[in-house]
Amino acid sequence: MSTVCDCPFDLDAIQDQAWIQRVEFHDTIDSTNDMAIEIATSGSHPPGPPLLVLAAEQTRGRGQRGRRWESARGSLAFSLLFTHGTPMPPRRIPPLALATATGVAEALSQRLVANSVSEARLKWPNDVTVNGKKICGVLVEPLPPAENTPAAVVIGVGVNINNQIGADLANRATSLATELGTNAPLSDCLVEILEQVDLQVEAWSTGDPRLHERWNRTCQDLGRQLSIETPGGHVEGTCREITPDGHLVLEQPDGSLQTVVSGTTTDGQSI
């Protein structure tokens, strides 16, 4: 466990209360996902509970499709490294991202609702919003096995907690502190998020059908008209559901249904 004197986290409490194997903390880091990938390729993290890579500040964080993710001090920037015996099928990645985002939304909602603030919502495919503004992004990166190293998957999470949201982003991003009107304890928020992510990832791993129901119940876009950029072009339609595979179902004006495997809503931005 790496520490510095001004660490904003109670690392011992996080280690004791969370389901992780250990914490690797860095005051400033390029990317927690990149560090987790480096550890995975070294073969030093065994199968079992995940390794938590945590940073006070991330200078080159990234979101979906390589977009930049700002991770200033006061935010949560962390990655979970899971090592496992067999490669993860690509079809399992979208549901894992949704399960993680659902866990974050559940944890944030507990604090928000307790303070009479609107609950956090899921935005397909991997974001969490509050009052329509982005508060969290999730990036899942699978790693195939290599010589002397097993397969692994890295789940990167960035959550705006106490960090300042710039004026240029204020119309589409928010933070927990902004919504609550006061700062929140970083370590407590992290533990709460990890607890909920654990529950949802366990549901994902066992194929619990209630997870699919939860992310649809949490989704902000059901019944809304969406405009989405996909690898195959632009599509529009009314959002009807997110499937168990993590795909988005849009209803066309003629009543037909179109399934979108991957894409980004045209107002979607990585903050």
N, C-alpha and C positions, 0 to 999 in steps of 0.2 A: 504494500500500500504506500503510495507516494503522497506526501503532505507538504504544505508550506505554512508559515506562521499565520498568514492572513486567510487561510482557507475558509470560505463562507459556509462550509458544510460540516456537520457533526459526523465525521466518517465512521466513528465507532458505533454510533447509534444506527447509522444506515446499514453497516455490516451486521449488527445484531438483529435488526428488525426486518430486514428484507430477505428475500429468498435466494440471494446471490451467493456465489462461492467466495468472491472477494471483490474489493474495490480497487481500481487503479485510478488515482486522481492526478490531474494535471491542472496547474493554474491557468496556463494558456496553451492552446494546442491548435494545430491546423484544422483537424477534423477528428472527432471521436470515432467515427466509422473507419477512417483510414488507420487509426491506431489499432482498433479492434481487428481489422483485416491483417495488419502486420503481425499481431500476436497470433492470430489464427494460422497464418502461413509459417510461423516459427514452430508450430506444433506444441507450444508450451501450455496450452489450456486443454485439460482433459474433458471427456464427456461428463455430463452431470449438470449441476446448477450453473447458470450463466456467469460469466465475468462481466462486471459493470465498469465501463470506461467512462469517467465523469470529468468534466472540465468546468472551471469557473468562466472561461471565455474561449470561444471557438472563432478562429480567424478565417477559415476557409470551409465552413460548413456548407453542405449541399443538400438539396431536396430532390424531388422527382425530376427526371430528365436533365439532371446536372444543374438545375437552377440553384442560385446561391441562397443559403439560409443564414440570416443574421443571428448571431448568438452572443450578444453583449453580456457584460456582467449583470447579474440579477436574474438572468434567465436560467432555464435548465437545459443543458446540452449533454446528452449521454447516449451510450450505445451498449447493447446487451449482446454478448458473444456466446452463441450456443455451438458446441461441438457435438457431432453425432456420427453414427456409424455409416450411414448411407446418404448419398446425395439427395437433396430435396427436389422433388419434381417441380418444374416451373409453375404448374397449375396451382401449387400450394402457396405460392408467394402472395398473390392478391388477398386471399382470406387471412393470411397472417398479418398483413399490414392493416386490414380492417379490424381484426381482433385487437391489435395493439392500440389503434386509434379509439376503439370502443372503450378499452380500459382507461385510457387517458381521459376521455369524455366523462366516464362514470366518476372518476376521482375528482375532477374539477367540479362536476355538478354538485357533489356533496358539499363543497365549500360555497359554491355560488348560491345554491338553493337555501342553505342555512342562513344566508345573508340577504334573502329576498331578491336575488338576481336570477335572470333567466339561465336555465341550465345549458351546459355545453352540448353541442350537436356534432354529428358526424357529417363530413362532406366527402363524397366519393372522389377519388379513390383512397386518399390517405391523409386527410386533414381533419382538424377539429376546429370548430368555430364557436363564438359566443356572440349573440345578437348579429349574426351574419358576417362577423369579422374573424379572420383567421387568428387562432391562438396557439396552434400546434401543427407540426408536420411530422410525418413518419416516413422513413426510408428503409426498406428491407433489401439486403444484398446477400444472396447465397454464394457460397464458395465451394466449388467442386473439390473432391479429394485430389491430392497431389502426392508425389513421392514422399513417404514418411509423414504425411499430414492427413488427418481425416477430413471429411466434409464438415462444413460449418455454415452458419447463417448469422449475419449481423443485423440487428434491429436498431436503427438510429432514431432518436426522438429529440425534437427541439420544442420546448414549451416556453412561451412568454409568461414569466411570473412577475418579477419586480423590475425588469428592464424597461427603459424608456422607449416608447414607440415614436419614431421620427414623424414630423409633420407631414412628410411626403407619403407616409404609409398609414396615417391615422384613419383614413377613410376605408381601409380594407384589412387592418390588423389591430389587435388589441392585446392586452395583458391581463393577468389575474388581478394585479394591483389596480389597474385602471377600472376594472369592473367592480371591485370591492371597495374602492376608494381608500385603500390602505395596503401597505406591503404585507406579504404572506411569508411565513417561515419556510425557507428553501428546503431544509432537510425534511421537515414534516411533509411538505408537498411531494417531495421525491419519494419518500416511503409510501405515501398514500397512492401515488401513481404506480409504483412498482407492485404494490399489493393487488391493485385492480388489473394491471397488465398480466400478472401471474394467473389470475382467475380466468381471464379471457383467452390467454395462450393455452392454458390447460384445456379449456373448452374446445379450442381449435384443434389441439393434438388428439383429442378423443372423438372428434366429430360430433360434438354435442349440438343438436339441431336448434337449441335455444339461443345459441350464439347468433345464428342467422336472423332469428327473430329480433334479438337485441339490437343488432346494427341497423335493421330496417326501422325499428321503433325510434332509434336515435338519429336517423338520417334527416337532415334538414331539407332535402330536396324532393321528397315524395310528393307527387301531385303538382310539382312545379315544371314549367317549361324550361328546358335546358338547351344550351348551345355548346357543343363539345368538339374539340379538335382531336381527331384520332390519327393514328399512323396512316390510315386509308383515306383521310379527308374529313371534311366538316359534316357533322350530323346534328339534327335538332329533333326534339320531341318532348313529350311529357314523361317525367320520371315515374315509373310504376313500382320498381323494386330493385334491390341489389340481390343477386342470386347467391346461393350457397357457395358458388365458385368465386364470388367477388366481382361478378360482371354486372353492368348496369343495363336495365331493361327500359327502353324508351318506347312510348306509344306514338305512332305516326298519326297525322290527321285523318288517314283513311281507316284507322283502327288497328292496323297491323303493328306488330311488335318487332323492335330491332334490338339486338343484344350488342352492347359495346364492351369489348374485352379490355381495352386500355385507352386512355385519353385524358384530356384536361379540359375542364370547363373554360370557356373563353375569358371569364373574369378571374380564373384561378391564377394565383401568383405565389411564388415561394418567397416568404418574407424573412 
